[in-house]
Amino acid sequence: MSQVFKQQLDDLLEKAPETIGVSIRGINTPFSYGWNEDEPLSTASTMKLMVLGALLEKCQQGEENLERFISYQEGERVGGSGILLDLTPGLTLTVKDAAVLMIVLSDNTATNMCIDLCGGVDAVNRHIGRLQIQNCSINRKLGENSEDPAKRNLSDTSARGFVDYLLAVREGKALNPAFTEIFFDILRKQRYKDMFGRYLPLEDYFEEEASGYPVLMNKTGFMLGVRTDAGILRLPDGREYAYAVMINEEKDETYAVTNKGAELIGLVGKMFYDAIADSAIGSESIKTE
């Protein structure tokens, strides 16, 4: 079964015209799959999950407080995704509120606020560096322009880099149990499920009714030519898998729900879920270069 899944997914990715990186790894099972997983690619907003981890680490260290009230100011307004852009400057919210907006609605203004709360871009990268994650970093705040070619993209991270980071958090290497729980609780509330989760039988509207359904704790990213999704999929039987699927050079330049890159990531998610849901593949290890 594992070789059938591997061949089917290899064929799908081989035929795709885009640059694609895929990394999937079992957390409590030795399952592993990789495709171009070490090439750093543009991440769009998926990098926000690393900002979340850095902010929670700072709170854990007592240098910030999730319940502290802060104020959203006119000068912090950034275009693109989110809701703060449309709200009145001077609005008061907590540090945790900003973190939730950053992940759940992919709010760009809230993201920059969170980066500042961390101590800046370098502080976020130091957080990642302490975990010894390779090919995983952010380059700048949202809305900033840079003449440095290395900072053209918001972040350049490999699919393996995202998975390594998620595993470090899940395994308690980044945060203590309480903050690890907060990290994944916020990711679970993320609203954009049209990529890896597009064809999965998720029940996220009421968490209390989600028993018996797979749970997706993830962060997506999208911009012209880029579609990315990284997170952890938990099955009802307790098996968990960290994944990252990244598409660059996507030819479909729409933001519609029918975007071809988003649909392709959805197909990867469906093929993977169909393979592990009712078979022994979830306890096997496969690998492709």
N, C-alpha and C positions, 0 to 999 in steps of 0.2 A: 504493500500500500504506500509506503513512504516513497519508493522510487516512482510510482505512478504520479503522486502529488508533485514530486520534484520535477519530473519531466513536463507535466502540464504547466506548472508555473514558469519553468525555464522557457518553454515555448512561447508563453504569453509575453514575457519580458523581452525575449529575443526579437520578437516581431514589432515591438513598440518603437516608434521613431524618436521618442524622447530619451534624455539621459535619466536613468533610474537607479536608485540605490534602495536595497531592501535588506533588512536584518530582522530576524525573528528568533527569539531564544526562550526556552522554557525556564521558569523560575524554580519550580519544584519538580521538574522533569528534564532530562538531558536533551530534549528536542532543540535542534538548531538548523537554521536555513539562512543563507546569505547570497546576495547578488550585488556585485559592485558596492559592497558595504563599507569599504574604506575610503571612498572618494569623497572629499568635502564638497558639499553642495549648498546652494542657497536655501535657507530654511524658511524664509518669511516668518510668520508669527509663532511657529513651533518653538522658537528659542525662548519664548516667554515662560516655558516650564522651568528653565534653568534660572531665570530671574526669581521665580517663585521659591525655588529651593534656596537660593542665596538669601532672600529676604527672611525666610523662616529660620535659616541658620543664625542670622543676626538677632532675631527675636529669641531664639534658644539661648544665645550667649548673653542675653540681658541687655543688649545694646539698642534694642527697639522693642516696641510693645504692640501687639496686634490690636489691642483695644484703645490705643492712643488716638485721639481725634486730630485730624489734619484737615486742611482746607484746600480745595481745588481753585486755582487762580487762573485768570485770563491768559497770562503768559505761558501757561503749561498746556494750553489747548493744541492738540495735534489732529490733523485730518485722518481720514481712513475709518477703520472699523471701531466700534464702540458706541457708548451712549453719552459720556461726559461732554463730548463735542457739542451736543445739543442741549446741554443743561446750563444753568446759570452759574457763572464764576462766583466764587464765594461759598459754594456748597460745602458743607462740613460732612466728612465721612471718617471712618476709622481706617487704620492701616490695613486691617483685614478686608474691609470693604474694597479698598483699592486693589488688593491682591485678587479678590473674587472677580471684580470687573475685568482685570487683566486677562484672566483665564476663561471665565464663563462666557463673556461677550467679546473677548479678544480686544479689549479697549486699549487703544494706542496711547491715549493721554494717561490713563491709569498705569500703563506699563512704564512710561517715562518717570512718573511719580515713584513707582516701586524701585526703579533703577537708582534714582536719587536717594531713596531711603536706604538702599544697600550700601551707598557710598560711591556710586558711579559704576561705569562699565568695567573698569579695572577690578573693582571689588567683586563683581559677579564672576569675572574670569579667575580671580584668585580662589573663589569658592570651588569652581570647576577643577582648577589645578590641584587643590588639596586632595581631590578624589582621584587624581592621576588618570583622568579621562583624556584619551587621545582624540585629535581631530574634532574638538568640541569647544566652541567659544562664541562670544558675541563681539561684534565690531564697533557698534555705535548705537546711540539712542534713535528712536523713531523720529523721522522728520529732519534729521541732521543730514547735511551733505558733506562729503569728504572728497578731496582731490587725490587721496591715497587710493590706488587701485585695490589694495588689500582690504579696504573698508567700503568698497562699492556695495557689497551685500550687507544686509543687516547682521547676518551671521553666516558663517561657513562651517557646517558640521556634517560629519558622515553619518550614515544610517547606524553603523556600529557605535559611533560616539553617543548618539541618542540612547541606544539600548543600554550601553554601559552606564550612562548616567542614571537612567531609570532603575537599573538593577542596583546601583549603589544606594539610591534612596530607599528602594524596597527592602534591601537587606540591612538597613540601619547603619550604613557607613557614613551617610551624610547628616542624618538627623536622628534625634532620640525617638522612641516609640510615639510619644504624644504628637510631635510635630510631623512625623512621618504620616500619621493618620490624617492630620489636617491637610497635608500635601495632596494625598490621593482623594480625600473627600472633595476638595476643590476641583481636582481634575475630573472627577466623576460628574460634576455638575455642568461641565463644559457643553455648550449648546450645539456646536457644529458636529453633527454625526453623519455628514454626507460623503465622507471619504472611506476610511477603513470600516466604519460601522454602517455604511450605506445599506447593505443587504443582510445585516445581521438581525436576529430576532431580539432586539433590545427592548426593555421596558423601563424607560427612564422618567416617565412623567410623574409617577408616584413611586418613590423608592420603597415604600412599605409593601408595594405590590410586585416588586421585582424578583421575589424569591422564585427560583426555578428558571430564571433567564440569565444569559450571559451579561456581564457587567463590563462596560468600557470606561476606562479612566485615561483620558487622552487630551492632547492639544493639537489642533490642526493649524495649518498656515496656508495662506493663499495670496498671490499677487500675480501680475501679468507674467505668464510663462512659468509659474512655480505653483506646485501643489505639494503639501507635505502633511504627514500625520504621524505622531509618535505617542505611544502610551502602553498601557497594560490591559490585556483582555483576561478576565477571570470567568471561568466556566462554572456552572452550578455545582459540579463535583469538586470544586476547589482548585483545579489546575489553573495555573496562571502563566501567561506568556507576555514578555515584553517585545514590542515591535517598533519598527520605524520604516515607513515607505516614503520615499522622496522622489519627486519628479521635477526636473529642470528642463528648460527648452521646450515647454509645452506649447504646441501650436495654437490651441484653442485659447484665444485671448478674451473670452467672456468670463463674467463672474456668475453666470447662471448655474442653477443646481444641476443642469445637464452638462456642465463642463467636462470635456473628455478626459482630462487628467484626473479629476475627482472620481469619475466613473471607473477609470482604470485602477485607482487605488481601492475602490469599492470591490472590484473583481478580485484583486489580490486578497482582500479581507474575506470575501465569500469563499474562495477556493481553499484558503487556509482553514476557515471555520468548518466548512463541509468535511474536510479531511480529518480534523481532530475530534469533531463532535461525537461521532459514533464509531470510532475505530481506535486501534492501538497505536496509531501514528503519534499520538501525544506523548508517548513514553519512549519514542525512538529518536535517534539523532541522525540528521541528514545534513549534508553540506555541499554547497556548490561555490565555485570561485567566480 
